[in-house]
Amino acid sequence: MERKWWHSAVIYQIYPRSFQDTNHDGIGDIPGIINRLDYLVNLGITAIWLSPVYQSPNDDNGYDISDYCAIMKEFGTMEDMDSLLYEASKRNIRIIMDLVVNHSSDEHAWFIEARQSKDNPYRDFYIWRDAKQGHVPNELMSIFGGSAWEWDEQTQQYYLHLFSKKQPDLNWENPLLRQKIWEMMNFWLEKGVGGFRMDVIDLIGKQIDKGITNNGEKLHDYLQEMNRETFGKYDVLTVGETWGATPEIAKLYSNPSRKELSMVFQFEHVCLDQQEGKEKWDLKPLNLSKFKQVMSRWQIELGQEGWNSLFFENHDLPRVVSRWGNDTTYRIESAKMFAILLHGMKGTPYIYQGQEIGMTNYLAEDISQVSDIEAINMYHHRLSNGYTKEEILCSINAKGRDNARTPMQWDSSQYGGFSNATPWLALNKNYKEVNVKQALEDKCSIFYTYKRLIALRKEHDIMVWGDYELVPTDERLFVYERVYNGVRWQVVANLTSEHVPFKRDRGELLIANYDNPTDCLRPYEAYIINKEI
């Protein structure tokens, strides 16, 4: 596999609305990101994945784009964006744009034109169907709840929206639409962006009349065309969000010989705490054996034919320390453990803002405290189906997207150093104890564990290229080794709050979340050693 910069990179995801506000409106902005670049330099990251900053009416927090070549006014201007690219580049940080091209906003000029008439030149940029015996064309459901079809009174047809009705799906079968998307992508590439994270990219090959939404037969043709017409000419990172991917499917996306993407986000591990065949809101405890099996399968099966992305958190997922760790008694230990466990693996690690200081889930006490459209829709749907408010809020507090979207906790001042005004979403109540200022002052903080892990990846090829071997052990432990050019590293992690016996191998201790590891692992203890061979 030809070596690229992104093989050894560590990516930091910024959710701009919640990162740093500079104009005192309670909403994060691009100048705020610029102000915090030196913090990210200190951490050691290679690139920033920037959640959408394009012009948007904000029905789904920017994932409903009305102009791909303009900046949302709340976030700043195109001049601010140019400044961010320049200032990040000065610090050797690349900016990865979030590319949302499965759908647009219903306020995009294309859709406004498309709904004027059935013979409008832009009509075929979207997916329209006649009513079927006075009802929706088929039984396809929106991911946000309800039918995926919305009636358009003016042209007397339904249009498809796999997400909100304000997010009509684009028709990728139309070559002119694809050409417009290539032009837009090249606009950003010529500005110097470091690549694209591709939102729900596995949906663009949908075959609606066959009931197929993801992994449609033309999906990879479209991606190869995209590569040819846009980023294939640049040294950039591309990562696709692919909820339905298996290792075999991931190879189709990320095998370099196929000229598609650098890597994909796969979500098999993050679905392990939901009931089989049910929705993400239907909770069950994490099966530790299954967790180790799934993580290991992705490490081994891609081989030299694909590349892993490594993540536990993003803007759609809860905080890992609350989800699978212990966010009270062992918050620091379990946050460090998950960092060591993940960053020791083969692939490109992603850190979500606040993960590096151990930010936790936000516990809503009433639906009025919830902002996320997905959770609100689910709440009302389940309430009408007989669930209690308490049951639904329990699910939202465990899995709701607001958990990751509360403002970044910079210090213990009012509004956590995020803003001087009331934030768009309430801060987590623990911001006075859990914040960046406190983390930077404490040399034993979670922040410095992440900083050390990033430095190890930059300094040692084994972290990037080493083969992966799972070590059979107690179910409560996750132990694996990386092997490269005669060197063997062992990563040991206790996934529980129990004390677990484990005979420690001899070797140089590279990183640990407790002092002096022994032959009994303490709650959430983790370390990496360079074994003597």
N, C-alpha and C positions, 0 to 999 in steps of 0.2 A: 504494500500500500504506500503510495507516494505521501511523504510527510507534508502536512499543511499546518499553518499556524494554529488552526482551531483544534487540532488534536490535543495540544497541550494547554489550551486556553481554559480559563474559568470565567463564566459569564454571570453577570449580576443583573437580575431583572428589576426594573424600576416601573412602578405603577404611578405615573406622573401626578395624578389627582391627589395622591396621598403621600408624596415624598417630601416636598418642601415648598411652602408658599412664600413669595416675596412681595406680592402686591396687596396683601392684607384683605383678601376676599374669602379666605378659608379654603381655597382650592390650590393645590400644588401647581407649579408652573415650570416652564423650561429654564428661566433664569435661576430658579431654585435648584435645579439639577446641576447647572454650571457651578453654583456656589458650593456644592458638596462634592465636586470631582476630586478634590485633594483627599477627602475622606476615603474615597474608593481607591485612589492611588495607594494610600496607606494600607488598605486591606490587601491590595495586590492583584485586583481583577484585570482581565484582559479586554473585556468588552461589556457593553451594556445592552441588554435587550430592553427596548423601550416599548412599553404598551402604547396603544395608538394615541397619537397627538394630532391626527388629521381633523379637519373640520367635520363636526358631527352634531346632530341635535341631542345626542346623549341619551337615547332610549335605553341603550345597553352599555353605558359608560365608555363610549368611544368606539365600540365594535360595530357601530352603525354609521358608516362613513358617507358624508354628503359631498365631499370634495377631497380626492386623494392627494391633490397637489396644493393644498392650503392647510394652515394650522388652526386648530380650534382657538377661538379668541381667549377663552379662559386660560389657556396654556401659554399664550404669547403670539409671536409673529414668525413669519418665515425668516426674518433677520435673526430672531432669537435662535431658531433652529440651526441656521448657518453658524452662529456663534458657538452653539453646543458642539457641532461637528468640528469646528476649528479648535476649541479649547480641549475637547476630548483627544483629538489627534495630537496636540502638543504634549499630552500626557501618555501617549501611546495606548489610548483606549479607543476601541472601535464602537460605533453605534449600530446596533442591529435593529432595523425597523420591524414593527409588527405589520404583516401584510394580511389584510382581510379581504379576500377576493371570492369567497363562496357566495357572498351577498353584499349588497350595498344598503344604504339608508333609503327609505321611500322618499326622502327629500333630496336625493341625488338628481342632478339634471337629467341623467339617463332615464330614471324611472318617471320623473315628472313628464317627460316627453312620451314615454312608452304608454302611459295611461290616457293619453289624449285621444287615441283612436287605434283601431286594430291594424290599420295600414301605416301607422307611424314608423319611420325608419328605425327607431329605437325599440319598437315593440318586441322584437325577437332577442333583445338583450336580457329578457326575463322569461319566466316560464309560466305560460297561461294555458288554461284549459276551460272548456265549456262545462256548465253544470251537467250532472248526470241524474236525470229524472228529478230535477229540481233540487238536487243535493250536491255535496262536495264531490269532486271527480273521483277520489279514492279515499282510503282509510288512513293515509299517511298522517302521523301526528307530529306536532311541533315539539322540539326538545324542551321548550319552555312551557309545555302544556297546551292541550286543546288541539284542534285540527291544524294541519300545516297549510290549509287553504284559506284565503281571504277573498271575499266577494268584492269586485270592483263595479260599482253601480254604473259608472259612466260608459264602460265598454261591455258590460254584461258578461264578464268572464271572471273566473277565479285566478289569482296568482299564488305561486308557491312561496312559503316562508318556513324554512325548517327551524327558525328561531322566532323572534318577535314578528308580529305583523308589520312592524316598521322596518324589518330587515328582509326585503324580497330577495329571493335567490337569483343569482345571475345564471344565464344560459350559456354554459361553456361550449356548447355545440356550435355556437355562432362564431365564425372565424374573425369577423370584424370586432366583436367584443374582445376576443383574445388579443387582437392587435392593439386595441386601446389599453389593455392591461399591460402589455409589453412596453408600450410607450411610457406609461406611468412608472413602471419599475425602472426603466432606463433613466427617467428623470431623477430618481433618487440615487441610482448607482453613479450617475455623473456628478452628483453632489458629494460623493465620497462616502456613502454609508458602507458599513462593514458586512452587510448581508441582510437576510430577512428571516424572521420567524413567521411561519405560514399558518394562520388560523384555520382550523378544521379543513385542512387542505384535502383530506381523503374524501370530502363530499363533492368536489368539483366534477367528478366523473359520473354523477348520479344518473340513473335511468328510471325516470319517474313512472313511466307506464309499465315497467316491470317491477315496481316497488323497491328498487335498489337505490339506496342513498349513499352508502360509503363503498369504497373500493370498486367502483364501476369499471367496465371494461376499457374505457378510453382514458382513465385517470393517468396512467403512466405515459401515454402518448402526449397528453397535455403537458405533463411535467418535463418530458424530454424536449418538447417544443419551447417551453419556458426557459429551460437551461440554454438552449441554442440561441434564443432571441434576446436573452437578457444577461443573467448573472454568470453564465458559462464563460464569458469573456473577462471576468474579474476574479480576483483572489479574495473571495468572500465566503462567509458561513451561511448555510441555509438549513433550517430545521423545520420539519413539518409536524404539526399537531395531528396525530393519527390515533384516534381512540380505539379503532378496531384492529390495530396492527398485531400480528404475531411475528416471531423472529423471521419466518420465511417471507412474510410480506415486507418487513423492514429491510430485508436485503434488496428487494426490488427498488425501494426508494434510495438506499444509501450505498449500494455497491458502486464504487467509482467507475467501473467499466460501463455502467448503464447511463451515466451522465444525467442524473436527476438531482438529488439533494445530498447535502453533507451527512445528515442524520435525521432521525425522527424522534419525537416524544412519543413513547408508548406508555400505556396507562394500566397495564395488567396488574402491577403491584398496588396501585391506588384504588383498585376495585375490590381488594381482598377483604375489606371490612364492611361490605354490603351483602345482603342476603341474595342467594342465587336467583337469577331471573327477575329480581326486583329493582327498584330505583335506588339511587345513591342514598336516599333518605332512610331506607330500611336497613338499620344498623345491625351489625354483629361483631363480636370481638375478633381481633386479628389473630389468625392461626399462624403461629410463629414458624412451624415447619413448612407450611405453604409459602409463606413470605420468603424464606431462605431458598426454597425450590425455584420460585419465580425469578427472584433477583439473580440467582446463579444461572438459570437457563438463558437469560438475556446476555449474561457475561460470556457464556461459552458458545452459544449457537450462532452468533453473528460471525465469529471467526474473523477471517480477513475479508469477508464479503460485505461488511457493513460497519457502522460505528454507533456506539451507544451515547445517548444523552443521559445524564445522571441527575435526578431531582427527586425531592420529596414535597416541595412546595411550589406554588405559583399563585397567580391572582385568582384562580378558580378553585383552589384547594385550601383546606384548613391548615393551621399551623401544626407541624409534625410533632412538636414537643407536647402539645395538648392532645393530639390524635393518638399517637402511639407511645409517647413517653410519659413523663410525669411532670405536669406544669406547676406543681406546688412544692412538695418536699424535695424532689430531685430535678427541679427545672434545669439547673446549670449542668448537672451530670448527664441527664438524658439528652439535652440539646447538643452537648459535646460528643456524646456517644454516636448520635445519628450523623453528625458531621464526619467523624472519623470513619464510621462504617461506609458512608457513601463515597467520600473523597478518596478512599483507598482503592476504589474499583476502577476498572478500565472504561474510559469514555470521557466525555466533556461534562464537568460538573456545572450545575446552575444553582446560584444562590438567589433566593427571593428576598427583597428588601425587608430588613428586620429579622430575618432568619439568623443572621450572624450575631445578633444580640439576644436571641432566644425569646422573641416576641410570641405571645400566646393568643389563643382564641378569645374572642369577645363574647361574653355571655349576655344575650338579649333577654330581657324579662317580659317584653311585650312586642307584638308585631310592629308597633309604631316605631320601634328602635331599629327596624330592619330596612335597609335601602335596596338590596339586590332584587331585581325583577324576577329572577328565577325562584328565589325563596318566597317572595310575596305571592306569586302565582300558585306555587305549591301549597302554601298555607291556606288560601281560600278554597282551593280544589279539595284538599283533604278535610277541611272543616265541614264542607258540604257533604262529604262522604262518611261522616260520623267519627272522625278522629277528634281527640280532645286537644285544646290549645296547648296543654302541657306536653303531650306527646309530640306535637308538631314543632314546638319550640325546642324540645330536646334534640330533634333531628337537625334543625337549623343551627343550633349552637355547636353541634358536632361537625356538620358538613357544609354549612352555608358559606357563600363566597365573601360575605362581609368580614369573615374572620381574618382574611388576608388583606383586607382593604382599609382597615383602620389606619389613621395617619401614623407615619413614622415617628418613633419616640426618640427625639434627639437629646432632650434634657428634662429636668424636673420642674421647669417653669410652667406657667399657665399655658395650656395647649401644647405642652411637650416640646417647645421649640420648633414645632411644625409651622405655626402661624401666630400672628397677633390677634386674629379674629376667630370667631367660633368656626371650627372646621366643618366641612361638608358632611362628614361622618364622625361620630363621637370617638374620642380617643379611648383606648383600653384603660380601664381604671388603674392598672398597675404601672402606668408610665413613670411615676415618680421613683419607682424602684428599678424598673427595667428600661434603660435608655442608653444612648450612645455615649454620653458624657461619662456616666458611671462605668460603662464597659471599657472605655479608653483609659480610665484612671486605674483600673484593676488589672494588673498584668496576668492574673489567672482567669480572666473573663472568657466567655464564649468567643468573643471577637478575636482574641489572640490565638485561640485554637484554629479558627478558620484561616487566620493569617499564616500560621505555621503550616497548615495543610496545603495552602496555595503555594507557599515557598517550596515545600517538598516536591510538589508536582513540577515546578519550574527547574528544580535542581537535579531531579532523578528520573532518567528515562524509564525506569521500572514502573513508576506510577502511571506512565502514559501507555507504554507498549508491553508491559509484562503480561504473560499468560495468567489465567485465573484458575485456581483449584480450590474447591470447597473442601473443608476439613470436617469429617463426620464427628459430631460431638453431642453433648447434652442439648435437648430441644430448645432450652432457654438461651443458648449461646449461638452466636453467628461468628464462625471462625473460617477465614479463607486465607490463601497465600497467593502472592504474585511472584512470578518467576521470570527472570530475564538475564541473559548473558552471564549465567553462573551465579546470579544473586537471587536470594529468596527472602521476601518480606512476608511476615505474618500479621494479619489484622484480626484482633480479638475483640468481640463486643458482647456484653451481657445485655439482653433485650428486656430484662425484668428488674423489679425492685427487690429481688431476692439475692441472697449470697449464694453463689454457685461455685463448687470446687472445680478447678481447672489447672492441670499441671503446666506451669509456665515454661516454655522453651527458653534456652539461653540465647542471648543476642543483644545487640545494641538497641536501647530504647529510643525510638525516634520521636514519638509523641504519645501522651497519655492524658486521661482526664482525672486521674488520682495520682498522688505521690506513691512511689515504691510499690509497683504491682507485685502481688504474692501469688501463692497457689490457690487462692480463693478469691474469686471475682466479687467485688462489692456491687451494690445496686447500680446498674447502668454503666459499669466500668468498661472502658475501651482503651486499647493502645495499639501501636504498630511497632514491631521490632524487626530489625535486620538480623535474620537468623545466621548463626554460624553454620557453614556448610562443610 
